Amino acid sequence: MRVGIIGCGRVGSALALALADRGGRGGVRFAGAFSRVRSRARSLVRRCGSGRVFTTLLEAAASVDVLLICVPDAAVAEVGAALRGAAGIRRRIVLHCSGALDLSPLRPLGRRGVAVGSLHPLAAFPPARKTGAADPFSRPVGFTVEGGLRAANAGRKIVASLGGISLPRPQSRAAYHLVASMIANHVTVLAALSLDLLRRRAGIGRSGVRRAFVTLLRTAADRIEDVGPEGALTGPAARGDLVTLRRHLTVLASERPELREIYRALSVEAVRIARGRGDLDRRTAARATRLLRRRIQSR
């Protein structure tokens, strides 16, 4: 099964490199890439060491069995419309790789008899032209696969070739994408705010220190994978440690308001989780919650 990539950004580049690296595993192979900026497609194909640069969308459609549309969400419908006139398009399978979109942008293709669907990899990918980055598929990546029988089967075949996991179809695409955004993007924002605080208030900011704290983040993720978030939760709020919570709030009193509010809100939830799993008695949980909700004047 020959797979062509439309769009050479983060997702398209990661999928192309992974497919090429696996050298046709499971009968799936990287066939080539198309980008409006042809130099990006040339660079990607060169890095892949296989495949070809498609000069037009129509050429790409004529040369593959499956097209993966890896463009910004707002451009998916435009690409789908452009593919309607491709020779032999009814024999092709077209999958978009958006996590937020349903199949409606590809319905015009579907009405032409094309097998359409979606294939969304649940991972954070490096910048498209970054070399030397860790392989995001070194661990099994989850994929949501949607579409009719032909499209879904092709999607699952690609997932298997990458050593991934096919996830159940989400009942709410918006909720699914929201959760993915919160876990990937909001954790990244929280890391940025926290490391900035570390640099400014603790005087620690070297890259080696950043790696150490990223290891802390990875070990937290490992515990979540092992026992779930409720079982993995630690820290002063989960222990009802009022002395440490007061110290934290004192440090945060002179910080940016958004960081204080994030800390308060997340710590209140930590108390609730710890109370729910039986680690905190009602009185300690209530005292911790009152402390976290009380405003502290900046010093």
Helices and strands as residue ranges (DSSP letters): E 2-6, H 10-21, G 25-27, E 29-34, H 38-48, E 52-53, H 57-63, E 66-69, H 73-83, G 89-91, E 93-96, G 104-106, H 107-111, E 115-122, E 142-147, H 149-161, E 165-167, H 173-181, I 182-186, H 187-202, H 207-232, H 236-239, H 242-252, H 257-276, H 282-293
